[in-house]
Amino acid sequence: MDRIEEIALVLANSDDPNQIAEFLRSLLTENEVKEVSSRWELVKLLNEGMSQRKISEKLGLSLCKITRGSRELKKNPSFFKQMIDKHSDLG
């Protein structure tokens, strides 16, 4: 098992969102937390149909980063899409 799979397993075995959030804040630097958070936000906005230019303006991200997110969202299977769907199911 590689390290990212190990982290995924640990996160999957926790049912406490606060514990997971604090774990991620402890594991990642402040800039990494901001980076991961903005990538999650851009993928959600892409999924909602917002244009890449509007996302760039709203989040202050480069079109290159947004295009990468768009490509990942369009993959089959798209793990981004699967996680967005899980997020939507939470209501």
Secondary structure in CASP SS format (residue, H / E / C, confidence):
PFRMAT SS
TARGET T0000
AUTHOR 0000-0000-0000
METHOD secondary structure of the structure
MODEL  1
M C 1.00
D C 1.00
R H 1.00
I H 1.00
E H 1.00
E H 1.00
I H 1.00
A H 1.00
L H 1.00
V H 1.00
L H 1.00
A H 1.00
N C 1.00
S C 1.00
D C 1.00
D C 1.00
P H 1.00
N H 1.00
Q H 1.00
I H 1.00
A H 1.00
E H 1.00
F H 1.00
L H 1.00
R H 1.00
S H 1.00
L H 1.00
L C 1.00
T C 1.00
E H 1.00
N H 1.00
E H 1.00
V H 1.00
K H 1.00
E H 1.00
V H 1.00
S H 1.00
S H 1.00
R H 1.00
W H 1.00
E H 1.00
L H 1.00
V H 1.00
K H 1.00
L H 1.00
L H 1.00
N H 1.00
E H 1.00
G C 1.00
M C 1.00
S C 1.00
Q H 1.00
R H 1.00
K H 1.00
I H 1.00
S H 1.00
E H 1.00
K H 1.00
L H 1.00
G C 1.00
L C 1.00
S C 1.00
L H 1.00
C H 1.00
K H 1.00
I H 1.00
T H 1.00
R H 1.00
G H 1.00
S H 1.00
R H 1.00
E H 1.00
L H 1.00
K H 1.00
K C 1.00
N C 1.00
P C 1.00
S C 1.00
F H 1.00
F H 1.00
K H 1.00
Q H 1.00
M H 1.00
I H 1.00
D H 1.00
K H 1.00
H H 1.00
S H 1.00
D H 1.00
L C 1.00
G C 1.00
END
